[in-house]
Amino acid sequence: MCGIVGWVDFARELRAERAAVRAMTGTMALRGPDAEGVWVREHVAFGHRRLAVIDLAGGVQPMTVEDDRGTVAAITYSGEVYNYRELRAELRGLGHRFRTDSDTEVALRAYVQWGEDCVDRLNGMYAFGVWDARRERLVLVRDRMGVKPLYFYTGAGNGVLFASEPKAIFAHPGAEAVVDTDGLRELLAFVKTPGHGVYRDLHEVKPGEVVRVDRTGLHRRRYWRPGYAEHRDDVDTTVRTVRELLDDIVARQTIADVPLCALLSGGLDSSAITALSAAALAARGDGPLRSFAVDFVGQTEHFQPDAMRGTPDTPFVHDVVKHVGTDHEDIVLSAATLIDPLTRSAVVGATDLASAFGDLYTSLYLLFRVVREHSTVALSGEAADEVFGGYAWFHRPEYVQADRFPWLTVGGPSGAGLHPDLVDRLRLAEYQADAYRDALAEVDHGDDTDPANRRMRELSYVHLTRFVQILLDRKDRMSMAHGLEVRVPFCDHRLVQYVYNTPWRLKTFDGREKSLLRAATADALPASVVGRVKSPYPSTQDPLYERALRDAAVRLGADSPAAALLDPAGLAGLAAAPYERDGFGTARRSMEQALSLDLWLRRTPTRLALD
């Protein structure tokens, strides 16, 4: 895993701009702690920070393919192509000679051989930029599910900048970190519009998108999104296919030349990945698999069921450890650690944005810091709920029929704690409604006329294209802040596409959530986990954390850079509200948001330009 940056400008000589490219590249040091490289030509410049995972000695970037006339193409690449061995064999058969064993060179030579159509052959999580020297064009590519981030910026004169994170772009002297009213809406609305970069002139390369920049301008096309296909398999065949896909996916994703582990929460998703990963390692004569779980001081002993979580994680984690035989460590966090201002500031610095879910980010950041001391690669169960329909709102009629994003039904209004004038100006409910309608308009129903199937397909689509992007961004930023690569087997596009088109009656054939995943992996799991009801990523219930959060929120004053955005009286009222144990309530989320806005504007070079 790596951090990439680049710049193309057909009206500017970039060989004199090496210092700017190095400044951009330097911001990616945490993503790529092992090596740095810069490659500059007349109108294009690439930078790269490397985290070596495959072919530790080779794979140095930026990488080029040369012929007797000079450079054919160059690449700066982040991620993993999991079918690189098959592609390398195919390319060798077509006459390509490889200098390394890296998937980077496979991706580069795949582009040389097939051009932009190479994306149809790649299986993995990746984001890269290719300079096509023969055609004088920059090609930006992002993986189908958007596991790896990629941004581009169009506000630097005639040029286009790109990078893995916004901070790298804003290290360029021609880029300014400005958030206008539209950007603030996107930040606060919790809808994750594909392609929206929050900052003015900053855009995301959408999941499954190719962006081409040449002398005629900037051109965008989607090469993949979840699409309709008729599902003809019965229950038994569907379950068997899911298991066969998972076995293949995990076998591919447990290949690394560095220490590898699993992230374990004791839920069905992470437990399935842990068990299958351990089996894949054992089949190759490797192991035991290391595993890590996050917990909070006193959480298990004093756990109280809430609206989101019925049971603590740790007993189920230990059941999996015993059943699978992993080399396990619990990472136990205190309230003082979670509320620590330096840690919270580091989290905001990693994300480049504010968030309303403070401890859900901070605990992940702290977990990954410890994991990185032992492993360079981790496998996660993220995205199973979006793929298989695991969230409670998939199964409650009032949420299924609600004319809005289902996750907005949890946690109250987004404007709580914000200045009333700002709330009136932002019209967040209207923005959310427009975003929801735009999402539904993208859904391909094919010839399916069944209203129930169509509705559940819509819910699956908005989760796969919106909600999961929030979680994948969180995981990427928190892990790469420590140079840890997190792989997400449930985001393999083959699995996503297959399950997406499975009728809802099959997805819930046993009357429960995630029926297909449970049936496909039950033989590898302890009975306690097979029977466990869905429980989200843990949030601390420690009243000391809640008390510290409330004290910090009411101390936000006129000297805060976010003062114009906040409502002191509203925050004081929220701080006096009853204690919210689940971490998703309006009061706690709004106070987390206020503190995060303050840190964001202190920590980053962001300038607000509100209408």
N, C-alpha and C positions, 0 to 999 in steps of 0.2 A: 504494500500500500504506500501511497506517495502523495505529495502535494505538487500540483502542476500550475504553471502560469504561462502566459503568452501575450504577444502583441503583434498585430499586423496593421500596417499603414502604408498604402500604395503611394502616398504623397510625401513620405518622409524617409530620410536615410537613418535607419535604425542602428547601424554599426557604431554610431557615435552615442548611442543611448544605453550602452551596456550597464551603466550604473543604475539606471531606473529599473532595468530587468532584474538586476541583482537585489535591489531593495524589495521588489515584489517577491522574489524567490525566497529571500530571507525570512519572510513572515510565515513560510510553510515549514520551518525547521522542526516543529513538533510533529507534524505529519510524516516527515521523512528525516529521521535523525541520523541516517547512515551515510549519506553522500549528497553532494550538491553538484548540479551541472547547469551551464548556460550555453546556448547555441544561438548565434546572431548572424543574420544575413541582411541584405540591403533593405528589404521591406518586411521582414519577419524576425521575431525573437522568441525563443522558448526558454523557460526555466524549469528546473525540476529538483525536488527534494525527495530522496529515496528512503523507503523502508524496505529493506531486502527481505523477501519471503521465499521466492523461488529463484534458483540459480544465483546464489549469494555472490559469487565471484564475477559473474557476467551481468547482463541486463543494465549496464550503466546508461543513463539518459542525460539529456535528449539523445535519441538514437537515429541514425540515418541509414538509408540504402543508397549506395553509390553505383554508378556505372562509368564507362569511359568518358562520358560527357559531363560528369559531375554528380551532384545530388539529385536523386530521383524523388525521394520523399524523406521527411523527418517526422518524428513523433515525440511528444511528451505525454506520458501515460500513467494513469493511476488505476489500480484495481487488480482483478484476477479474471482471466479467461479460463474457465474450468475444462473446456474441451480443446485446450491448446495442443495436446499431444496428437489428437486425431488431425487437427488442422495442419500441424507441422508436417506430419507424414504426407498429407495431401499436397501441400505446397512443395515438398521435396520431390514428389512425383511429377510436379509441373516445372521442375528445374531450379527451384530456389535453393541456395546454399546458405545455411545458417551459421552464424558466428557464435551464438550463445544458445543456452537451453531455456531461455526465458520466454514467458508468454508475451512480453512486450514486443519482441522481435516477430513473433507469430502475428500479432495484431498489425504491426507495420507492414509486413510482407503480404498479409491478407488484403490490406488496402492497395498495395502496389499491384496485386494480381486482379482484384475484383472491383477496385474503386469503392464508391460509397455502398455498393451492394454487399460489401464484406460484412456489414452489420447483421445481415440475415443469417450468417453462419456462426456468429459468436454466442457463446453461452457463458454468462458470468455477471459480475458486478464490475463496471468499468466506466471511466470518463477519460477521454483523451482528445488531444488536438493533433491533427496531421497537417503538415505543410506539403502540398502537392506542388513540387517545384516546376514540373513540366507545364502544368495548367495555371500556375500562379494563383492558388487558392488555398485558403485555410478551411479545414473541415473539422468541426467539433462534434463529438459523439458521446451520448450518455446511454447507459444500460436501460433495458426495457422497464424495469421497476423503479429506477431512480435510486438505487442503493448508494451509489457514489455521486457526490454533488459536482456540479459544474455551472459556473456563472459566466456571463459576458456583459461587457459595459460598452455603451454606444455614445457616451457623452464626452469622449476625449478627442475632440476635433474630427479629423477624417478617419481616425483609427478605430480599431476594435480591440479591447483588452479582454482576456479571459483568465480564470483561475478556479481552483478548487473551493476557495472561500472568499467572501467579500473583502476581508482585511487585506488580502494580497492585491486586489484591484485598487483599493484606496491607498496603498503604499506608493502607487504611481503618482507623480506630480501633476498629471493632467486629469486625475479623477477626484471628484468631491463627493463625500458621503452625505447626501442630502435626502431627508425624508419629508415628503410633502403630505398633503391630506390623504391622498389616495394610498400612499405607502403606509401611513399610520392606520388607516382602516384595515389594510391587509394584515398588519402586525397584530391588531387587537381583535379581529373578527374570528380568528380560530377556524378558518376555512381552507387555507393552504391552496390558493389558486395556482394551478400549474403554470410555470413560466414567470410568475411574479417574483421579483427580487427584493421587494419592499423599498429599497433605495431608488431614487430617481435615476433613470437610464441604466439601471442594473436589471438584468434578466437571468432567469434560470434557463439552461438548456432543459427542456422538458424530458421526463422519462420517455425512453423510446424515440428520441428525436435526433436528427442530424441537422446541424446548422452549417451552411457554407457561406464563406465570405470571399468575394472576388472583386474584380474591378467594376463589375456591374452593380454591386451592392451586397446586401445580406439576404440569404434565402433560408427558409426553414421548412422541414418536412418531418412528419411522424412516420417512423418505420414500424412501430408496434404500439398497440394498446389492447386491453382486453376486448375481445370481439366474439360475436355470436357464432356458435357451431352446434349442430344438433348432437345431443348426447344419446347414444343408443345402448349403452352398457347397463346391465342390471346391477343390483346392489353388490352381489358377490364379485362380479367383474370389476366394478368401480373400486371397491375396497382393495382388491388385489392390485389393480393398476396404481392406486395411490401408494401402496407399499413398495411396489417395484420402482416407481419414480423416486420415492424417498431413499431407498437403498442406493440407487445410482447417484442421486444428488449428494448424499452424505459421503459416499465413497470418494467422489471427486473433490469435495470440499474439505476432506481431512488430509489432503496431500499438501505438505509444506516442508521446507527445509529448515524450519525453525520450530521451537516448542509450541505446542497447540493445546488448547483446553476447551471446556464447555462452560457456558453460563447457565446455572441451574436455579430455578425458583421453586421446584416442587409441583408446578402445574403440568398439565398434559403436554403442552408445546415444548417447553425446554427439556422436560424429562424424556420425551420421545427422541429429541435430537441428541441428548446425552447418551441414551441407550444405544441408538444406532451408530453414533460416533465411536463409542467404545467397541462395538462389534466390528466396525470397519477397521479400526486399528488392530484389534486382535487377529482379524483375518490376514493381516499383513505381517503378523508377528511383532507388532508394536504394542505399547501400552505399559502400565495402565494409563487411562485418560485422566488428566487433572480436571477438576471441576471447582467452581467458585459460586458462592451465593451471598447475597447481601441481606443483612438483618439489622435490627436496631436494638439498642440496649433496653432490656425489659419487655420487648415486643411480644415474645412468645409467652412469657409468664403472665403478662397483664393484658393480653389481647382481648379486645372487645369487638364482637361482630358489628359491621356497619352495613350501609346500603350497597357497598361495592365488594366487600370482602367478608366471607363467612368464616374463614379459618386462617390461622397464621401459616406462613410458608415452611418454617424450619422443620417441623416433624415430617412433612412430606419430602423435603429435601433429603433428610437423613434416611428415609425409606428407600429413595432412589439410590443413594450412595451405597447402602448395604446391598441392594438388589443387583446393581450393575457392577459394583466394585471399583468405583473411581477413587482417585487420590484427591480428597476433598478438603476445602477450607471455607469456613464461614467468615465473612467480613462483617464485623459488628460495629455499627456507627452510633455515636452518641449525639444527643441534641446539640451539644456545644460545637461539635465538628460540623454538623449540618448548617448551623446558623453563622458559622465563622465568616466574617466579612471578606477576608482574603480569598477563601475558597469560593464564595458566591461571586466575587468579582472575577475570579479566574474562569468560572463557568460562563459568565456573560462575555468575557473576552474570547472564549472558544466559540460561542455561537454567533457573535457579532450582532445579537438581537436580544430584546427583552422577552421574558416568558412569564406566564401566570402559574407555572407549575414548579416552583422553586426546588423543593426537596426531591422531586422526581428526577430532576436534572442533577442536583448536587450529589445525591447518593450514587447515581450512576457514574459520575465523574470520580468520586472517591473509590468506588468499587474497581473501576478500570485502572486507577493508579496502582492499586495493590496487585491486580492481575498482571499488569505489565512487568512487575518485578520477576515473574515466573514464566510468562508466556508472551509470544509475539502475535499469535493468532488465536482468536476465540470464536466458537460457534454459538449462535444465539437462536432462540425459538421465536424471535420477533416475526410478525406478519401472519402467524397461523390464524389468529382471530379474524383478520380481514379476509383471508383465503377461505377458511372453513365456516365462517359465521359464528364466532364464539361469543361475541358481546351480548349482554343481556338485552340490549335494545333490538337485536335481530329477532327476538323471541317474544316480545311484548307488543300486543296489537296496537296500543296507543302510540308507541314509538314508530312501529312499522308504517302506520297510516299518517303520521305527522308530516306536514308539508314543509320540512326543513331537514338539515343535516342531523342525523340521530344523536350524534355526540353533543350537540348543543342543548340537548334536553337535560344534561348533567351539569350542575354547577351554577345555575342562575344566570342573570344578565351579564353581558360582557362589560357594561359601562359602570358597574358599581365601583366607587372609589375614584372615578374620574371627574374632572371639573364639569359641572352641568352644561356650561357653554360649549365645551368640547364634545360632550355627548350629543348635543343638539346638532352640532356641525358635522359630526362623523356619520350619523344615521346608520349605526352598525347593523341594526335589524334589517334595514333595506339592503345594505351591502351583502349581508348573509343570504337574504332571499334571492337576490340577483345571482349570486355565486351558485346557489343551489339549482336554480333554473338552468344556468349554463351547463352545470354538470349533467343534469338529466338529459339535456339536449344532445349530449355526446353518445348516449347509450344506444348500441345497436341491438335491436330485439329480433332481427331476422324475420322469420315468418311465424314467430311465436305469438299467438293471440291470447294466451291464458293470462288473465289479469294478475293472478297471484304470482305466477312465474315472472312476469314482467316487473312487478314491484320488487320482488326479492333480487332480481338481477340489477335493478337500479341501486338498491342498497349495497349490494356487493361492489358495484362499479364505483360508487362514491367513496367507499372505504379503500379500495385498491388504488384509486387515483388521487385521493385527497388525504384522508385520515392517516393512512400508513406512511405518507410522506413526512408528516410531523414526527412520527416515531423514528423513522429511518434517519432523518436529519439529526434528531437528538442523539441517537446511538452513534452516528458517524462523528459528530463534533466532540462528544464526550470521550470516545475511544481514541480518536486521532490526536486529541490534546495530550495524550501520553504515548503516541506512536504505537497503538495497539490496533491491529486489523481485526474487525469483527465481521464474520461471514454469516449470511442469512439464508439458510437452505430453503425456507419456505417461500423465498422470492424467486426461485427458479421459474422462469417463464413457462416451462412445459407443465409444471404442476399447477401454476396459477391459471393457465388457460384451460386445462382439463377440469379442474374443480369449479372454475367460474361457470362453465357450461353444464355442470351437473344440476339437475332439477332440485329445488329446495326439499322436496319430499324425500330425496335420497340423502341429502346433506343432514337430514334430521330423522333418519329412518328408525332410530331407536328411541325417539321422543326426547332427545337431549341435544345440547349444543355440540358441535364438532363431532358428529356421529362417525363420519368417514375416517377422521384421524384417529379416533379412539379405537375403532374396529381394526384399523390398519396396523396399529402399533401395540395393541393390548398384550400380545404375547411377550413383549420385551420389557414390560413395566410391572411394578408391584400393584396389587389390587387396590391399595389405598389411593394411588394416583389415578388409576383408571376410573375410579368412582368419584373423584373430587370434582366439585363444581368450579366453574371458571372463577379465578381470582386475579385481578389486575396486578401489575407491577406494584410492589409494596410502597406505602407511604407511612412515615412514622406517626404513631399515635401518642408519642411522648408529650405530655402537657407542658414540659419545659420548652420544647420547640415552639409550640403554639404561643406560649407566653412571651418568649423572646421575639417571635415574629410580630406580635401585636405591639410590643414595646417599641420595636424598631420602626414600625409603620407610623405610629403617632408622633415619632420624633422627626419625621420628614417635615421640613419647614420651608420658609421662603428662600433659603440658601440652596435648596436642591435644584439641580439643573432641570428636573422634571416638574418643578413647582407649577408651571403654567398648565400642566396636564392633569393635575391632581386636585382633589377636593378634601382639604384637611378635615372639615366637619364630617364628611362622609366616611373618611377613614377612621375617625374617632368613634363614630357610631358602629362601624364594622368591628373595631377592636373591642367594643363593649358587648358584642353579640355573643350568644351562647357558644361554647366550645364546639368545634366541628372535628370529629374524630377521623372522618374518612379522607380528609385532604382534598376533596373535590367540591366542597361547599362554597357558596358565594363569598362569604367573609374571608376565608383563608385564601382562596384563589385571588381575590381582589387585592389583599394585602401583599401577597407574593408578587403580583403584577406591579404594584406601586413601587416596591423596593427594587424590583428588577429594572423598571424604567429609570429610576434614579441611577443605578449602577451602570446601565447601558449608556446614558448620556455623560456620565463621568469617565467611563472607561474607553469609549470609542470616539473617533473624531466626528461623530454625527452632528449635523446641523438640521434643526427643524425649520421647515418653510411651509407653514400652514396657511391656507387661504384666509 
